[in-house]
């Protein structure tokens, strides 16, 4: 592949709801640009950007991918993202390095939850954007409805560029709203000019008015002329579009059919014409030596620096670190410094990825996107630069995974293999977490949603030939007491020669501090128990609190006081007093009104106003206490509630079905509270065998 300079590069992300046609749009672009000789289909599993086996099997995108499209003298790096919400981490990675975006909307399905989320991410990263309405070959598709809905949501900045021409249910051409001229497709795939059909004139007037309003909004002078009834010249409109599309104050709406590759030619032309390249964008990091801001600004003349935005680890093709060059020009065999890890990395060859195919290039200019192979120490979100000029770029903030399941190896002895494979998967996917919960004797897999975790299980089987099974995780209950008890315990054993003798009298009561397992004190008078046995008595309590006598859960909030006892000058030992203390603890605990405590989390749910009733009703069923509601931007509410941790199992799926995918949640541990008696009974019964094992 040729080398492209900064001004001849466009980094364009495709965002949109799952199934709206992003992947097939990439296919149409690749076909029109001559990259491929025939268009792949998602249903046939032969598309460029969906190359993973899981993607071809499930027929939707799971991973973000880069497909460079060469259009005339410009290289357009198309960054295809998944539309399903379980893969939100991939979308964040791409948004962080894109310079502009295309929000893809199905003309048949219209504005969906994923469309609004795509808009929100463009706002978050301040990305100039276009909207491309697909499926215009389908009779039920309504371009006009999509434009009206977009204007209702986002105002007068929405500017329709085109209008479809349909005859007998067939998509035959389009009207250019700016030029007010029609164009039709010929049988050979070319275009011929024609008159605007009479039935399109009413819609043309509506779209033309919307385009003029969008242009008028860009300056006071235009606004005055617009209200004065003046027409803008074509040159004035084009000039206003060039400036204002690039700064995000005008959003063009284009349309076409992916499977017929119609409307995609004009989209590619408009990407080059209106969307900004890296040379028009700014970009800053911190110089680690001087602690000053370093304005990289995609300047090829400055020292080399790059940001690693994604990692691909594949058992067949190896490890690739995907980078965006933020300054300078990277060349083969350059040595770059990773300040985060304190190591130098020799980059060897430079690649450009096209889906999963790597193509070697001589150099990558500032603003370009490429890949480096086999960097041993570098991970996603690391920065690379020269040792003389170490630069750190802000790491992309990734969504926190809140859905988790317990997992086990299906075949004994696979634990090490699973650990290694998960290490590779977590290197690729920063929203996947592997947690060893030793306290509850379980290993947990955290992800964005149930589908995310299900795909991880499938990847482990297909890529790494390892089977794991997911199950409901154990809840981290605690045990404590509500009353005071006074007990005596004597441990006496005679077995020829030295015997064993330990005798303690102790009280147990709530300490009032659930942060600590126990408090120990002694008030022994007159040497009934010698001082040198006090540590042994405390050790007995320390061991006993690890598995409580009620249901073998850790104990919290108990105060133990040794106040009397007796000893034998020959047979007493530390072991005997420790055993007596443990027996006293068990007896005293069960006599002091023992209870189970369950973890309570502080939950925040963000969803559109219309769903608040359903959400609150559902939280009540989960034994939740709603503490308040806060209105937030975009007609949404934040609902704050305290909910028992055990009731949140499967919440991700339920919230999505309640809100049509528009709801999000997050939580953090708040405190422990007494579990209701029915839950305590059930848990004590279920854990009876654990107690027997502890004996």
Secondary structure as GFF3:
##gff-version 3
##sequence-region A 1 695
A	DSSP	three_ten_helix	6	8	.	.	.	ID=ss1
A	DSSP	beta_strand	9	16	.	.	.	ID=ss2
A	DSSP	alpha_helix	22	32	.	.	.	ID=ss3
A	DSSP	alpha_helix	53	58	.	.	.	ID=ss4
A	DSSP	beta_strand	65	71	.	.	.	ID=ss5
A	DSSP	beta_strand	74	80	.	.	.	ID=ss6
A	DSSP	three_ten_helix	85	87	.	.	.	ID=ss7
A	DSSP	alpha_helix	88	95	.	.	.	ID=ss8
A	DSSP	beta_strand	100	106	.	.	.	ID=ss9
A	DSSP	alpha_helix	113	124	.	.	.	ID=ss10
A	DSSP	beta_strand	128	134	.	.	.	ID=ss11
A	DSSP	alpha_helix	143	154	.	.	.	ID=ss12
A	DSSP	three_ten_helix	155	157	.	.	.	ID=ss13
A	DSSP	beta_strand	158	160	.	.	.	ID=ss14
A	DSSP	beta_strand	162	167	.	.	.	ID=ss15
A	DSSP	beta_strand	170	176	.	.	.	ID=ss16
A	DSSP	beta_strand	181	185	.	.	.	ID=ss17
A	DSSP	beta_strand	191	194	.	.	.	ID=ss18
A	DSSP	alpha_helix	198	216	.	.	.	ID=ss19
A	DSSP	alpha_helix	220	227	.	.	.	ID=ss20
A	DSSP	alpha_helix	234	246	.	.	.	ID=ss21
A	DSSP	beta_strand	251	255	.	.	.	ID=ss22
A	DSSP	alpha_helix	264	274	.	.	.	ID=ss23
A	DSSP	three_ten_helix	278	280	.	.	.	ID=ss24
A	DSSP	beta_strand	284	287	.	.	.	ID=ss25
A	DSSP	beta_strand	293	295	.	.	.	ID=ss26
A	DSSP	beta_strand	305	314	.	.	.	ID=ss27
A	DSSP	beta_strand	318	327	.	.	.	ID=ss28
A	DSSP	beta_strand	329	331	.	.	.	ID=ss29
A	DSSP	beta_strand	335	338	.	.	.	ID=ss30
A	DSSP	beta_strand	343	346	.	.	.	ID=ss31
A	DSSP	beta_strand	350	354	.	.	.	ID=ss32
A	DSSP	beta_strand	357	361	.	.	.	ID=ss33
A	DSSP	beta_strand	363	365	.	.	.	ID=ss34
A	DSSP	beta_strand	369	373	.	.	.	ID=ss35
A	DSSP	beta_strand	383	385	.	.	.	ID=ss36
A	DSSP	beta_strand	391	392	.	.	.	ID=ss37
A	DSSP	beta_strand	403	409	.	.	.	ID=ss38
A	DSSP	alpha_helix	415	428	.	.	.	ID=ss39
A	DSSP	beta_strand	433	437	.	.	.	ID=ss40
A	DSSP	three_ten_helix	438	440	.	.	.	ID=ss41
A	DSSP	beta_strand	442	447	.	.	.	ID=ss42
A	DSSP	alpha_helix	450	464	.	.	.	ID=ss43
A	DSSP	beta_strand	468	471	.	.	.	ID=ss44
A	DSSP	beta_strand	478	481	.	.	.	ID=ss45
A	DSSP	beta_strand	485	493	.	.	.	ID=ss46
A	DSSP	beta_strand	500	510	.	.	.	ID=ss47
A	DSSP	beta_strand	518	522	.	.	.	ID=ss48
A	DSSP	three_ten_helix	531	533	.	.	.	ID=ss49
A	DSSP	alpha_helix	534	544	.	.	.	ID=ss50
A	DSSP	beta_strand	558	566	.	.	.	ID=ss51
A	DSSP	alpha_helix	574	591	.	.	.	ID=ss52
A	DSSP	beta_strand	594	608	.	.	.	ID=ss53
A	DSSP	three_ten_helix	609	611	.	.	.	ID=ss54
A	DSSP	alpha_helix	612	621	.	.	.	ID=ss55
A	DSSP	beta_strand	625	632	.	.	.	ID=ss56
A	DSSP	beta_strand	636	644	.	.	.	ID=ss57
A	DSSP	three_ten_helix	645	648	.	.	.	ID=ss58
A	DSSP	alpha_helix	651	659	.	.	.	ID=ss59
A	DSSP	beta_strand	664	674	.	.	.	ID=ss60
A	DSSP	alpha_helix	677	686	.	.	.	ID=ss61
A	DSSP	alpha_helix	688	694	.	.	.	ID=ss62
###
